[in-house]
Amino acid sequence: MRFLENLDKDLRQSVLCALRDLWTHTSTALEGNTLSLGDTAFVLNEGLTIGGKPLKDHQEVLGHAKAIELVYGLMDKPVIDEADLFLIHRAVQIEAISDILKPVGDWKKEPNGTYARSPEGKTVYVEYAAPQHVQALMQKWLTLLNGFSRDLTEAQALKAYAMLHLSFVTIHPFFDGNGRMARLLANLPVLRAGQVPVVIDCARRQEYIELLSAYQRVAGQIGQTELIVENDEYQRFEVFCESCRGLSLEIVHAAYETQRRR
């Protein structure tokens, strides 16, 4: 990863661990995980549990950290396929579920959707992609992902992230774990371009959810052709992602400052 190139070995490892802890904490916290950043770092670095915290929360952070390693492992793979996505989903979705309608490591079998609020204040239901369309849509999504150059500029990498993130969660191809999957996979072009991963600030959870809902409400149920609609809501989401990049950049900048003092 190019953002680590000029750091000593110990500092590179320190940055990777700090990014893993932050990325895992923020992404799981967005889904309701109760472990703090300090708790998450303790669990991942010490292998111990936090008293009084649910076992499920511990398993989620361990699963997400494993998924990050899987994403790093895909950086040099020429073509990402659905088997790679299923492998990451099995890492993220840690609960053992025997319901055939809730498959882990496979596409969803039942319709799903979300509620959004219209500008008039009315609650509207937005349906994600129909199950029978998911496989074809995800093949198009994978084509989009695999089509991004490794020589993206910072601005292009951010645009790739926003596009992949929004289209993934609008398809919502799995019965659960879609947000964590989107925040992981959309970072592949970013990492391949040598940029630090985009980490969504969990302290801005409401803003994040409202931006996703606003886009999905205006774009409507995703069809079988267009993966993304670059409307005003899409542009707002891209700006939001850019504003969240400071979290991971702080970690890298601190490491380079330590390197400078050596």
N, C-alpha and C positions, 0 to 999 in steps of 0.2 A: 504494500500500500504506500503510495507516494508521500502521503502526509507524515509518514514515519521515517522516511529515508535518511534524514540528517540527524537522527537521534541515536544515542548510544543504546546498546542492547537492553539494558535494564530500564531505560526510559521508554523504549518501544513497548516492552512488556507491561510497564505501568500504565501507559496510555490505553492499551488494549483492554486491560482489566477494568480500568475506570470507565471506559466507553461501554463495555459489556454490562457493568453494574448499573450505569445510568440508563442505558437503552432498555435493559430488562425491567428496571424499576418503573420507568415512565410508561412503558407499553402495558405492563400488567396493572399498574395503578389506574390507567385509563379504563380498564375493565373491572375495577372494583377491588383489586388486591390491596390488602391492608398493611403490607410490609412497607416500612419507610425505606429511603435510599440507604441509610445506615444498616437497617435490618437486612436488606437485600445483599449488600456488600459482605456482611458478616456470614450470611448463609452460603454465599458463593465462594468466599475465600477461606472460610474456616470449616465448612462442611457441617455446621452445627445448626440446631433449630432455635427459634426465639420463643421463650416461654409465653403461653397465653395466646399465641397466634395459630390460626387454623393450619392443619397439615396441608390442605389444598393450596394455600397461599405459598407455602414452601415449595410444593411440587411445581407450581406454575413458574416460579422464578428459575428453578433448576431446568425445567423444560424449555423456557425461553432462552436461557443461556446456551443450552445445547443447540437450539435452533440458530442462534447467531453463528456458532462454529460451523454449522452446515451451510449457512449463507456464505461465509468466508470461503468454504471449500468449493463453492460454485463459481467463484470469481474467474477462474481460468478455464472453466468448462465452455467449449465453443457453443453448445446449444443446450439450453435449459428445457426440460420436458416435464410432462405432468407427473412422472414418477418422482422427480426431484421435489415438486410441490407436495406430493403425498407424504414423502419422507419428512419434510419440515412440518407438515400438519400433524403427523404422529408425535413429533417432539413437543409441539405447542399444546396439543390437546391431550393433557395428561390423564384425564379421567377415563377409567375403564367403563365403557358403555356398551351394553349388549343389545341395545335397540337397533334393529336393522335399518330403521328410518333415520338413525343418527350415526352414519358411518364415520369412522376416523381413518383418514388416509384415502378418502374417496369423495366424489362430488355428492352434494346434498340430494336427497330423495323427495323432499317435500317443499312446497312454496314457503317463502319467508319474506318479511318486509319490515318497515319501521314507520313510526309516526313522526310527522313533521308539522310545524306550525306555519300557516300561510301568513302573508303580510297583513291580512285582515284579522289575524289572531285565531283563526279556526284551525282545529286539529285535522290533518289529512293523513291518510294511510298511503305510503309509497311502497309499491311492491318491487322486490328485487327480481332478477332474471328468473324466468320459469325453469324448473329443474330440467326439462327436456331440451332446453337451449344452452345449458351450462357448458357442456363439453365443447360444443362448437365455438362458443364465446371465449372459452378459456384457451382454445387453440389460437384464436386471434390475439388474445392477450399475450400469450407466449411469443407469438410472432412479433408483436410490438416490443416486448422485452428484449428478445434476441436481436432485434433490428437496430438497437442503439449502439452507436460507435463507442469505442473505448477512449476516444480522443475528445470527449465532450468538454466544453468550457464549463465553468462553474454555473453560469446561468442556464446552459443547456441541461446540465445534470439535474438542477433543481426542477426544471420543467418536466424532465423525464420522470422524476420522483412524483410530482403532483399528478401527472397524467396516469401513471401506473397505479398509484394509490387510489385515486378517485374511481377509476374504471374497475379496479378489483373489488372495492367495497360496494359498488353499485351492482356488479354481477352477484356478489355474495355467494361464491360457489360452494362453500361448506356450510354445514348446519350450525357450526360454532367455530370461533377462533379466527374469523375473517379480519377483524381489525388488527390483531397481532400479526397475522400473515401479511397483510398489506403493508404494515409498517416495516416488516422485515424485507420482503421481496422487492418493494419499490426502491430500496436502497442499493440494489445490485448495480445499476448503471452509475450511481453516485460513487460507490466504492471502486468500481472499475475505472472511473475517470480520475481516481486518486484523491477524491474529496472525502472529508469526514462525513459519517452518516448523519442523515437528518433525524433528529430525535424530537418527537412531539412533546411539548411541555405539559405534563399531567396537571400542573396548576392552572392550565387554561383549558381544562376538559370541556366545560360548557361551551366555550367559544368554538372549540374543535368540532364538537357534536353538532352545533348549530350550523356551522359552515358545511359539513357533510350533508346534513338534512336539507339545507337550502338548495344545494346543488342537485340533490336527488329529486327534490320536489319539482324543480323547474325542468330538469332533464327528463323526468318521467321514467317509467320502466325501460330498462336498457333493451334495445332491439337486437336483431341478429346481424346488423351491419355496423352501425356506429358504436364504437367503444367509448368515445368521449365527446362531449360537447363543450367547446371552449367558449362558454358564456361568461357573464359577469361573475357568477358565483365561482366558476372555475378559476378566474383571475384572482378573486379574493382568497381562495384556498392557497394558491401559489404564493401570494404575498405572506399569508400566515405561515407557511412552511419556511419561507426565507427568514421570518422573524424568530423562528424556533432554533435556527442553526447555531445560535450563540452558546447553547448548552454544551454541545460537543466541541465547539471551537475553543471554549475556555479551557478544557482539559488539554488540548493539543498545545495551545499557546503557553500554558503553565509549564508544560514539559520542555518546550523550546527555550523558555526563560531559564529554566534550570540548566539546560545544555549550554546556554550562553555564559552562565556564571562559572562553568567548570574550566 
